């Protein structure tokens, strides 16, 4: 006769096999429950990250529009002392110069980064595999 919920040493009649089976089932249920909890938590966090990413995207778009308005204001200010075409041309040359400097700096950073493959990690994994093979042959 098995008493559900009884503890060993307290008069329960379970055998060791039954206790191991029961512990295994409880462990499986615990793992399933924890996985469900993790899934729910990750879903909530994913939604928050999605909303946050959307808000950052909106902020970026508004920032670009603000930069365009600033350029238009600079052209308008220069057009008070120069013809409009000259003010627009000067603004374009300045912006192109800034873009070129940023592009060169970005290219240097990418070149300095090297190959996109995680070479150190690959070397470590190869070393681990070699060590496991060596120990397996002993």
C-alpha positions as semicolon CSV with decimal commas, in nm:
position;residue;x (nm);y (nm);z (nm)
1;X;0,000;0,000;0,000
2;X;0,151;0,331;-0,109
3;X;0,072;0,649;0,075
4;X;0,106;0,950;-0,155
5;X;0,289;1,242;0,000
6;X;0,443;1,045;0,285
7;X;0,809;1,093;0,365
8;X;1,064;0,818;0,415
9;X;1,113;0,721;0,776
10;X;0,765;0,837;0,875
11;X;0,574;0,516;0,841
12;X;0,537;0,526;0,460
13;X;0,535;0,187;0,295
14;X;0,710;0,284;-0,029
15;X;0,999;0,079;-0,152
16;X;1,321;0,244;-0,269
17;X;1,220;0,182;-0,631
18;X;0,886;0,354;-0,580
19;X;1,057;0,647;-0,409
20;X;1,308;0,680;-0,693
21;X;1,025;0,667;-0,948
22;X;0,828;0,925;-0,755
23;X;1,134;1,153;-0,721
24;X;1,203;1,117;-1,093
25;X;0,844;1,211;-1,179
26;X;0,852;1,507;-0,943
27;X;1,184;1,622;-1,090
28;X;1,045;1,594;-1,442
29;X;0,737;1,793;-1,341
30;X;0,954;2,055;-1,172
31;X;1,172;2,091;-1,483
32;X;0,861;2,122;-1,706
33;X;0,712;2,384;-1,475
34;X;1,037;2,581;-1,466
35;X;1,060;2,565;-1,846
36;X;0,705;2,698;-1,877
37;X;0,788;2,977;-1,633
38;X;1,102;3,062;-1,830
39;X;0,901;3,064;-2,156
40;X;0,642;3,302;-2,007
41;X;0,915;3,529;-1,868
42;X;1,102;3,535;-2,200
43;X;0,779;3,612;-2,387
44;X;0,713;3,909;-2,159
45;X;1,069;4,032;-2,194
46;X;1,056;3,983;-2,571
47;X;0,746;4,199;-2,593
48;X;0,913;4,471;-2,387
49;X;1,225;4,456;-2,602
50;X;1,007;4,479;-2,912
51;X;0,823;4,784;-2,783
52;X;1,152;4,939;-2,669
53;X;1,311;4,872;-3,008
54;X;1,014;5,029;-3,182
55;X;1,040;5,336;-2,961
56;X;1,414;5,363;-3,033
57;X;1,338;5,333;-3,404
58;X;1,081;5,611;-3,378
59;X;1,331;5,826;-3,188
60;X;1,589;5,764;-3,461
61;X;1,344;5,866;-3,732
62;X;1,250;6,186;-3,547
63;X;1,623;6,253;-3,494
64;X;1,687;6,225;-3,869
65;X;1,399;6,462;-3,937
66;X;1,540;6,707;-3,680
67;X;1,881;6,689;-3,848
68;X;1,717;6,762;-4,185
69;X;1,537;7,060;-4,035
70;X;1,868;7,184;-3,892
71;X;2,031;7,158;-4,236
72;X;1,739;7,349;-4,388
73;X;1,779;7,616;-4,119
74;X;2,152;7,641;-4,192
75;X;2,079;7,681;-4,564
76;X;1,818;7,946;-4,486
77;X;2,063;8,132;-4,261
78;X;2,338;8,123;-4,525
79;X;2,093;8,238;-4,790
80;X;2,066;8,570;-4,605
81;X;2,422;8,655;-4,716
82;X;2,461;8,428;-5,023
83;X;2,237;8,314;-5,306
84;X;2,020;8,014;-5,205
85;X;2,201;7,781;-5,448
86;X;2,541;7,873;-5,295
87;X;2,409;7,820;-4,941
88;X;2,272;7,477;-5,040
89;X;2,598;7,386;-5,216
90;X;2,812;7,483;-4,914
91;X;2,587;7,281;-4,681
92;X;2,608;6,982;-4,915
93;X;2,989;6,996;-4,931
94;X;3,017;7,018;-4,550
95;X;2,781;6,724;-4,502
96;X;2,965;6,518;-4,767
97;X;3,295;6,593;-4,589
98;X;3,156;6,476;-4,254
99;X;3,017;6,161;-4,421
100;X;3,356;6,087;-4,579
101;X;3,538;6,124;-4,247
102;X;3,288;5,892;-4,077
103;X;3,317;5,637;-4,360
104;X;3,698;5,629;-4,336
105;X;3,684;5,593;-3,956
106;X;3,427;5,312;-3,991
107;X;3,638;5,132;-4,250
108;X;3,941;5,146;-4,018
109;X;3,737;4,999;-3,731
110;X;3,607;4,714;-3,950
111;X;3,958;4,638;-4,077
112;X;4,091;4,638;-3,720
113;X;3,817;4,397;-3,610
114;X;3,949;4,130;-3,846
115;X;3,760;3,821;-3,952
116;X;3,402;3,787;-3,823
117;X;3,462;3,426;-3,718
118;X;3,524;3,368;-3,345
119;X;3,874;3,229;-3,396
120;X;3,968;3,201;-3,027
121;X;3,648;3,014;-2,948
122;X;3,701;2,776;-3,242
123;X;4,056;2,706;-3,123
124;X;3,929;2,638;-2,769
125;X;3,660;2,400;-2,896
126;X;3,915;2,213;-3,110
127;X;4,143;2,180;-2,808
128;X;3,853;2,054;-2,595
129;X;3,756;1,796;-2,859
130;X;4,118;1,678;-2,887
131;X;4,143;1,641;-2,510
132;X;3,816;1,447;-2,493
133;X;3,933;1,215;-2,773
134;X;4,266;1,163;-2,595
135;X;4,096;1,075;-2,265
136;X;3,848;0,848;-2,444
137;X;4,133;0,642;-2,592
138;X;4,290;0,579;-2,250
